[in-house]
């Protein structure tokens, strides 16, 4: 077995809704992801000024996802679903930074349901690993699988400039549609990619890895309260 496959066999991918715990296992992994996320973004926000209660952003998300290796969270990414026909969606803080004409244009193009991709966190020790693929590329590529599963028309994201996250998003076909957004002391850009036809990562190496991880995911988002995740 190759070294890459040894890593793959030990990586778990969790898809977790924050609205209601399905069972105790769901609650435990949600807490574990939350603690990791707070630690990572607490460090990022040391020199910026987020609004009070920024930790609530975690619980306002529709889904949180994470990669785990040997019982340690090594990366997470948060998602929220929006419907452009619902004016309440557009009242959220997220859309206060976005040009309203862009939303109208996307809606006019038939992109009614959007999934935002937010708060990427990667364990620095895994920025480069024996799979020889960026973990950030992997978890962002997995976001396209989640978007497809939940029937989102497009993926939107506001990566921080100079972090290479924009390049990771380009790997799933994202394009910048608004530049120079100021938020929490950072300069961001709005990026968008259509999910139909599905784009699961242009890079063949990434696609091979994400297909395996997705097939073996632990998914609490598609289960009923009485069902186990599979």
N, C-alpha and C positions, 0 to 999 in steps of 0.2 A: 504494500500500500504506500502511495506517495506521501510525502510530508504534508502536502496541501490537503489531501484527503483526511489525514489524521486530525488536522485542525477542523475541517468541515464537520467531521463526525461528532465533535465536541461542542460545536456552536449551536446555541438555541436561539430562535427568533420568536419573540413574544409580541402578540397584537392584543392590546388591552384597552377596553373602553373604560372611561373614568366615571361614567354616570352612575353605575350601580355595580357592586361586586357580585359576581355570579356565585362564588363560593370562597372558602377560606384560602385556597391556593391562589385564586385570582387576587384577593386582597393583599396577600403577602408579596406577590410579584409587583403589584402596583406600588406598594410602599417601598419596595427595593428600588424600583425605577425612579420614584419620586426623590428618594434620598440621594441617589446618584446625580440626578438632574440638578437638584438644589446645590449640591457641592460644586458641580462643574460651573453652573451659571452664576453662583455666588462669587466665584473667583473672577469670572468675566465682568461682573458688574461692579467690582471694587472701585474702578476708576471712572464709572459712569453714574448717572442718576436716574435709575428706573423709577417709575411711580411706586408709591407705597403699595404693598400687597402684591408685588410682582409674582410671588410664589403661587398666587391663585390662578395664574395663567395655566398652570398644569391641570388643574381641575376643570377649567373651562374648555379644555380640549375634548374633541370627540373620541380620539384614540391616542394612546401612547404606545410606541413600539421600542423594543430594545433587543440588543444582541448580548447573549450571556455566554461566557466561556469558563468552565470549571467553577460554576456557582458565583462568578463575578460578572457584574454588568460591565461591558467594555464599550458600549455605545448606545445612544438612544436618539429618537426622533419623534416629534409630536405632530399630530394632524388635527385639523378641524374642518368640518364640512359646512359649506355655505350654499344657499340657493339664491341666485340673483333676482328671482321673481319675488322674494320675500324682503320687503324693505327693512324689516327688523335685522336681517343679516348684515345689511350695509350700515347699520348704526354701531357696529362693534368698533372697538379701538383699532383693530387691524385695518379696516377700510378707511379710517380717518387719514391715513397716510397715502392713499391711492387716488389717483386722478379719476373722478367720477365718470368722465367720458370713456375711459378705458373699460370700465365695468359695463357701460352701455354698449360699447362696441363688441365686447365678448358675448354679452347676452344676445345681441343682434346676430352674432355668428352661430347661435345655437348652443353656446357654452353656458348652460343654466346652472349646473351643479359643479361647484369647485371644491377642491380639497387643498387646504393650505398645508405647507410643509415648514415646520418651525423648530427652532431651538435644537439644532444638531449638536450633539455632544459625543466626542470620541475620546477614549482613554489614550493619552499621549503615547503610552507604550505600544499601542496598536496602530499608530499612524503608518508604520511600515511593519509588515509581518512576514512570516514564512510562506504565506500564500502569494506574496509579491504583488498584492493588490491593495489599494487604499481601502481601509474599512469604511471611510466616509463614502466612497463610491458605491460600496456594497449596500449600505443601509439606505442611501438615497435611491439607488436602483430598485430596492425592495419597495420603496414608496409607490412606484408605478404599479406593482402587483396589488397593493392595498387599494389604490384608486380604482383599478379595474374591477376588483372584487365588490367594491361599494358603489359602482356605477357613476363615478365622478366623470364629468365631461373634460375637466382640465385640472392640472396641478399648478398652484401658484406658490411662490416663495419669495422672501426678501432676504437674500444672503448679505452678510456684512462684506463690504469691499476689502479686497486684499487677503481674503482667507482661503481662496481657491475653491470655495463651495460653489461659486458660479460655474466653474469648470466641471465640477461633479454633476451639477444640474444639467449642463449641456450634454452630458453623457446619456441623459434620458430624453434629449430633444428640446430642452428648455431654451427660450430666447428672452433677452432683456426687453421689456416693454415700457419701463419707466426708470429713469436714472436719478441719482442724487437725492435719495430720500433720507431725511434726518430723523433718527429715532434713538432714544436713550444714549445720546452722545456718539452714536455710530453713523456712518454713511452707508446706506444700503441701495440696492436696486431691486425692482420688481421683475421677477422672471415667471414665465408661463409656458406650459407645454400641454398640448392636447393629448388626451388619452385614447382617442379613437382615430386611427388604429392604435392599438396598445404599443407603447414603447418601453421595453423592459431592459434598456441598456444597450447602447450601440456596441460597446466593447465586448467582443466574444468571450474573453476571459472572465469578465464580470458576469455576463449572462450565465455561463456555466456554473459559477459559484452560487448566484442568487437563485437559480432554478432548484438547486439541491437544498439550500436553506429554506426556501419557501415551501417546498414539498413536505418538509419536516417541521414546519412552524407549530407553535402552540398558540392557538387562536381563540380568544374569548369573545371576539366581536361578533361571531356568527352563531353563538350558542344560545339556547334558552336557559332559563334559570335552573332547570332540572337536568340539563345536559352537561357532559364533561367536554372540555376543550379538546380539539383534535387537529 
